[in-house]
Amino acid sequence: MTTPATDPVPLLQELIRINTTNPPGDEGACVAHIAEILAQCPEVDVQVLGPDNDRTNLVARFPGRGEAAPLLLHGHSDVVPVTGQDWLYPPFEGLLVNGEVWGRGAIDMKGGLAMMLSALMRLRAAGERPAGDVLLAVVADEENGSRVGAGYLVDNHPELFAGVRCAIGEEGGAGVELGGRRFHPVVVAEKRACWLRITLRGPGGHGSRLAPPDTPMAKLGRLLTVLSGVRLPRHQTPAADRMLATLAAALPEPLDEAVRRLRADHVRDGVPASLPLPEALYLDSVLRHTVNPTIVRTTEKINVVPGEISVDLDGRILPGEFSVADFTAELRELIGADVQVDLLLEGSKVDPAKLVEPEFGDFYDCLVEILTKADPDAVPLPMITPASTDARLFAQLGIRCYGWLPMQLPAGSDHRSLLHRANERIPVDALEFGTQCLTELLRTYRYTNC
Ligand SMILES: [Zn+2]
C-alpha cells in the first residue's frame, strides 16, 4: 500500500519503520517503498541503481517547465545505529506523540526525504511543474562513507546529473536560536572527514607485575590529555567570515560584540565567554580543523598489560585547499613526529580544478527570499557546517550544493542536538514548514549566475 505522499507526516512514519541502520544499511527496502510511490507518476523517470540489491539508490527525474536548469534534491536513506541508547519511545515505529514524529532518522534525514518527496508530489497534485527538471536522489550509505551511495552514483552514473547546477541536501535549515533571535541556516560549505588511527606500542607483560615505564597505556594517558578539547590553529575561510559577519549584524548586545571579536580573532585563548557554550563550540569548530579521539582498542584480557593500543581519531578538515598532510602536520605538533598515524578514511575532496566555491548569487538569494517570506522574524544565515555530507561528492560533478531543509522549531528546542542520539524526533509543524518552503523553491527557483 502506498500513500499519496503529499503529506510528509505519514510518509516519514513509513520511512522510519523501514530499518536502514548502517551498518549494514539495507536501504533497498526504503528505495523500493519510494519507487512504489513514484510508480503512480507515469511522467517521472525512476532509476534504481547500486552495487547490489540490498543497497540501492534511487534517482527520479520530475519534468519541469524548462525555465531553469535541472535542480538536484538529494537525501540519504540510511540511519545511524541506536545501540546503547535509551529511547523513551521505540526508535523504529515512527510514533506520533504530542505533535512530534519519533524515531531514528526523524531529522537525519528521513524527515528531509519526506519533505522533498512531499513537496514534489504536492506540486504535482496541484497540476504544476517545477521551474526546471528536478532530480530526486535517494542515496544509501551516507552515514558510513557513501561508497555505495552518492559515491557510487557520482563515479558510475555522472550522466544522470548532466546540466544540474545547484543541489539541496541536508544540514542547515533547522532553526537555530541565539540571543533571542531565530536563524535559518543555509549551509554553503562543509568540512570533510579525515579519520585517523594512532598506534601506540611499548612493553607489555603480565598484569600481576609492576609495569615497566612507557607502556602503551601510559602513552595513551598522555595522548588523550593532549587531545582533549584541543584547538588546532585557526584558518578563517570566506564562508566562515560571512557567517560571522551576518551573525554579528543580527545579534543583540553583548553577543554581537563577542562574535565580532571572534571574527577579528581577538579571542586566541578560547571562545568568548559571553556566548552560550554549544554555540561557541560550534562557531569555533568552523574556524579550525578539529580532532576528537573516539575509539580506543586494546587487549580483551584483564591480566595482560597490552603491548599495543590503537586510538581512532575523528578529524575534520576545513573546506578549501587544505590537505590531509596539512592537517596531520598540525596534529604532529602536538603528538610528536614519531607516533604512528595511519589514514583510515578521507572524505572526498573536490579536485581543485573543479572546485566550486560557495556562491551567493541568484540561487542563494532565492533560498533567502523563501525563508524571509515564510518566517519574517527570522534571519537567514549562511553557514559552514563542521559535519560532512554527500554534498562533497555531488560537488565533484561541478554542482553547487546547499544544505537547506528549513524547519521552524519551537523556542528553546533541542531537536538539533538529537541527531545520532536517543529520542530523535521532529515536530509535525517543522515538517510542514519545510515542505512548504521546498514546494515554493521547486515552483520558483532560478539561477542565472550560479
Ligand atoms: Zn544525515
Boltz pocket constraint, residues with backbone or C-beta under 6 A from the ligand:
constraints:
  - pocket:
      binder: B
      contacts: [[A, 76], [A, 108], [A, 109], [A, 142], [A, 170]]
      max_distance: 6.0
